[in-house]
Amino acid sequence: MAGIDSDGRGIVFDKVNKWYGQMHVLQDVSFRVAPGEKIVVCGPSGSGKSTMIRCINRLEIHQSGTISVGGIEVNDQRRNIDRVRRQVGMVFQNFNLYPHLTILENCTIAQRWVRGLPRAEAEQRAMLYLERVRIPDQAGKYPSQLSGGQQQRVAIARSLCMEPEIMLFDEPTSALDPELVREVLDTMVSLAEDGMTMICVTHEMGFARQVADRVIFMDRGRIVESATPEDFFQNPREERSRLFLSQILH
């Protein structure tokens, strides 16, 4: 899997700003994600990490600056939003599965209603991706019958069923018990090894070391530092980055 297009445009933020009332949550955020690149975004709570990635598929609306995905500007035009959302999958902190649908039905509903696939084709694709996240045997169960880690893997499979070019992860392990974190991270590592373009907001620094091409550290709505994992963990440039790492790693 590559990035969103073949021209290397990927995702581009250019001086993006967002406010909640008087609160300036994103301040002149600029960065670029190349096709196939794996980015881990970290920082203290309230630093704007989740807001930033939610702006990519217009779940949050930025007030100034520009965001583009594969050369498509993310703006108020419904056509542009639909084109971007067809190419960008997202996995949230909470699994957001439909409790009244089976796992198989959770993975086929968007395929059938958004992509217009016949039931048989949607189910075949769903089973392929449930196999990919190593839970095909859970297809006939309901979300309440699965562990938190299994539910999050279903959420990943559901996103993959739409065959996105980019995956966004918003603290996907933060709602899990510690013993369930590893199974979700292993699934994400496998996606990264396949070349999927990924942006992941997480405090899992071991995952960042293992998978990321680049670590972006945010604080108070700004990008404080952007570096390779080696440089970020061994020789952070900014004092704020050093303080954060001293707290989270010890």
C-alpha positions as CSV (number, residue, x, y, z in Angstrom):
1,M,0.0,0.0,0.0
2,A,1.2,3.5,-0.8
3,G,0.1,6.9,0.2
4,I,-2.9,8.7,-1.2
5,D,-1.4,9.4,-4.7
6,S,1.7,8.7,-6.8
7,D,2.9,12.3,-6.9
8,G,4.3,12.4,-3.4
9,R,1.8,14.9,-2.2
10,G,0.4,12.9,0.8
11,I,-1.0,15.0,3.5
12,V,-0.1,18.7,3.8
13,F,-0.9,21.1,6.7
14,D,-0.1,24.7,6.0
15,K,-0.4,27.2,8.9
16,V,-3.6,25.6,10.2
17,N,-5.4,27.3,13.0
18,K,-8.4,26.2,15.1
19,W,-10.3,27.8,17.9
20,Y,-12.9,26.5,20.4
21,G,-14.4,29.9,21.3
22,Q,-11.5,31.8,22.9
23,M,-9.3,28.7,23.1
24,H,-6.6,28.6,20.4
25,V,-6.2,24.8,20.1
26,L,-4.1,24.7,16.9
27,Q,-1.6,27.4,16.2
28,D,0.0,27.7,12.8
29,V,0.4,24.0,12.5
30,S,2.4,23.1,9.4
31,F,3.8,19.7,8.4
32,R,3.8,17.2,5.5
33,V,3.3,13.4,5.5
34,A,4.8,11.6,2.5
35,P,3.0,8.5,1.0
36,G,3.9,5.4,3.0
37,E,5.3,7.4,5.9
38,K,4.5,6.4,9.5
39,I,4.0,9.4,11.9
40,V,3.6,9.2,15.7
41,V,2.1,12.3,17.3
42,C,2.7,12.7,21.1
43,G,2.4,15.3,23.7
44,P,0.6,16.2,26.9
45,S,-3.2,16.1,27.2
46,G,-4.8,19.1,25.7
47,S,-1.9,19.8,23.3
48,G,-4.1,19.6,20.2
49,K,-3.0,16.1,18.9
50,S,-6.4,14.6,18.5
51,T,-7.9,17.8,17.1
52,M,-5.2,18.0,14.6
53,I,-5.8,14.5,13.1
54,R,-9.5,14.9,13.2
55,C,-9.2,17.9,11.0
56,I,-7.8,15.6,8.2
57,N,-11.2,14.1,7.5
58,R,-13.2,17.1,8.6
59,L,-14.4,15.7,11.9
60,E,-13.1,19.0,13.2
61,I,-13.3,22.2,11.2
62,H,-10.2,24.4,11.1
63,Q,-10.8,28.1,10.7
64,S,-7.6,29.2,8.8
65,G,-4.8,27.7,6.9
66,T,-5.1,24.8,4.5
67,I,-5.1,21.0,4.7
68,S,-4.8,18.8,1.6
69,V,-4.9,15.1,1.2
70,G,-3.6,13.8,-2.1
71,G,-4.0,17.2,-3.6
72,I,-7.6,17.5,-2.5
73,E,-8.2,20.5,-0.2
74,V,-10.1,19.7,3.0
75,N,-12.7,22.4,3.0
76,D,-16.5,23.1,3.1
77,Q,-17.2,21.4,-0.3
78,R,-19.1,18.2,0.3
79,R,-17.5,16.6,-2.8
80,N,-14.0,17.2,-1.4
81,I,-14.9,15.9,2.0
82,D,-16.4,12.7,0.5
83,R,-13.4,12.2,-1.7
84,V,-11.0,12.5,1.3
85,R,-13.1,10.3,3.6
86,R,-13.2,7.5,1.0
87,Q,-9.4,7.4,1.2
88,V,-8.8,8.0,4.9
89,G,-9.7,5.4,7.6
90,M,-9.9,6.3,11.3
91,V,-9.7,4.3,14.5
92,F,-10.8,6.0,17.7
93,Q,-10.1,5.6,21.5
94,N,-13.5,4.0,21.9
95,F,-14.4,1.4,19.4
96,N,-17.7,2.9,18.1
97,L,-19.0,-0.5,17.1
98,Y,-22.7,-1.0,16.6
99,P,-23.8,-3.1,19.6
100,H,-26.8,-4.6,17.9
101,L,-24.9,-5.8,14.9
102,T,-22.6,-8.8,14.7
103,I,-18.9,-8.3,14.0
104,L,-19.4,-9.4,10.4
105,E,-22.3,-6.9,10.0
106,N,-20.2,-4.1,11.6
107,C,-17.6,-4.7,8.9
108,T,-20.0,-4.9,6.0
109,I,-22.5,-2.1,6.7
110,A,-20.3,0.8,5.3
111,Q,-19.2,-1.3,2.4
112,R,-22.8,-1.9,1.4
113,W,-24.2,1.5,2.0
114,V,-21.3,3.7,1.1
115,R,-19.5,1.7,-1.6
116,G,-22.6,-0.1,-2.8
117,L,-21.0,-3.6,-2.7
118,P,-23.3,-6.7,-2.8
119,R,-23.7,-8.5,0.5
120,A,-21.6,-11.5,-0.6
121,E,-18.7,-9.4,-1.8
122,A,-18.8,-7.2,1.3
123,E,-18.8,-10.3,3.6
124,Q,-15.9,-11.8,1.7
125,R,-13.9,-8.7,2.1
126,A,-14.9,-8.4,5.8
127,M,-13.7,-12.0,6.5
128,L,-10.4,-11.2,4.7
129,Y,-9.7,-8.3,7.0
130,L,-10.9,-10.1,10.1
131,E,-8.4,-12.7,9.2
132,R,-5.9,-9.9,8.8
133,V,-6.4,-8.8,12.4
134,R,-6.5,-12.5,13.5
135,I,-10.1,-12.7,14.8
136,P,-12.1,-14.4,11.9
137,D,-13.6,-16.8,14.5
138,Q,-15.4,-13.9,16.1
139,A,-17.4,-12.9,13.0
140,G,-20.8,-14.2,14.3
141,K,-20.5,-12.6,17.8
142,Y,-21.7,-9.3,19.1
143,P,-19.3,-6.6,20.4
144,S,-20.3,-7.1,24.0
145,Q,-19.1,-10.7,23.7
146,L,-15.5,-9.6,22.8
147,S,-12.7,-8.2,24.9
148,G,-11.7,-4.6,24.5
149,G,-8.6,-5.6,22.5
150,Q,-10.7,-7.7,20.2
151,Q,-13.2,-4.9,19.7
152,Q,-10.4,-2.5,18.8
153,R,-9.1,-5.0,16.3
154,V,-12.6,-5.2,14.8
155,A,-12.6,-1.4,14.5
156,I,-9.3,-1.6,12.6
157,A,-10.7,-4.3,10.3
158,R,-13.8,-2.3,9.7
159,S,-11.7,0.7,8.6
160,L,-9.6,-1.6,6.4
161,C,-12.7,-3.0,4.7
162,M,-13.1,0.4,3.0
163,E,-9.5,-0.1,1.6
164,P,-8.2,3.4,2.6
165,E,-4.8,4.7,1.6
166,I,-4.2,6.4,4.9
167,M,-5.1,5.2,8.5
168,L,-5.5,7.6,11.4
169,F,-5.3,6.3,14.9
170,D,-6.5,8.5,17.8
171,E,-5.0,7.0,21.0
172,P,-6.3,3.5,20.0
173,T,-5.0,1.8,23.2
174,S,-5.9,4.4,25.8
175,A,-9.3,2.7,26.7
176,L,-7.8,-0.8,27.0
177,D,-6.6,-2.7,30.0
178,P,-2.8,-2.9,30.0
179,E,-2.7,-6.6,29.1
180,L,-4.8,-6.0,26.0
181,V,-2.6,-3.2,24.6
182,R,-0.1,-5.5,23.0
183,E,-2.5,-7.3,20.7
184,V,-3.7,-4.0,19.2
185,L,-0.2,-2.6,18.8
186,D,0.9,-5.9,17.1
187,T,-1.9,-5.4,14.5
188,M,-0.8,-1.8,13.9
189,V,2.8,-2.9,13.6
190,S,1.7,-5.4,10.9
191,L,-0.1,-2.6,9.0
192,A,3.0,-0.4,9.2
193,E,5.2,-3.2,7.8
194,D,2.9,-3.4,4.8
195,G,3.6,0.2,3.9
196,M,0.3,1.8,5.0
197,T,0.5,5.5,5.5
198,M,-0.3,6.1,9.2
199,I,-0.7,8.9,11.6
200,C,-1.0,7.7,15.2
201,V,-1.7,9.8,18.3
202,T,-0.4,7.7,21.2
203,H,1.6,7.6,24.4
204,E,3.0,4.2,23.5
205,M,6.6,5.2,23.1
206,G,7.8,1.6,22.4
207,F,5.5,1.6,19.4
208,A,6.9,5.0,18.3
209,R,10.5,3.6,18.5
210,Q,9.6,0.5,16.6
211,V,7.3,1.8,13.8
212,A,7.6,5.6,13.3
213,D,9.5,7.2,10.5
214,R,9.0,10.5,12.4
215,V,7.8,11.6,15.8
216,I,5.9,14.9,16.1
217,F,5.8,16.4,19.6
218,M,3.0,18.9,20.3
219,D,2.4,21.3,23.2
220,R,-0.3,24.0,23.6
221,G,-1.5,23.7,20.0
222,R,2.0,23.9,18.4
223,I,4.4,21.5,16.9
224,V,7.4,21.8,19.2
225,E,9.6,19.2,17.6
226,S,9.6,16.9,14.6
227,A,12.4,14.3,14.4
228,T,13.3,10.7,13.7
229,P,12.6,8.4,16.7
230,E,16.4,8.0,17.2
231,D,16.9,11.8,17.5
232,F,13.7,12.4,19.4
233,F,14.4,9.8,22.1
234,Q,18.2,10.1,22.4
235,N,18.8,13.8,21.7
236,P,15.6,15.9,21.7
237,R,16.4,19.5,20.7
238,E,13.8,21.3,22.8
239,E,13.7,21.6,26.6
240,R,9.9,21.0,26.5
241,S,10.5,17.7,24.7
242,R,13.1,16.7,27.2
243,L,10.7,17.4,30.1
244,F,7.9,15.4,28.5
245,L,10.2,12.4,27.8
246,S,11.6,12.5,31.4
247,Q,8.0,12.3,32.7
248,I,6.6,9.7,30.3
249,L,9.6,7.3,30.2
250,H,10.2,7.3,34.0
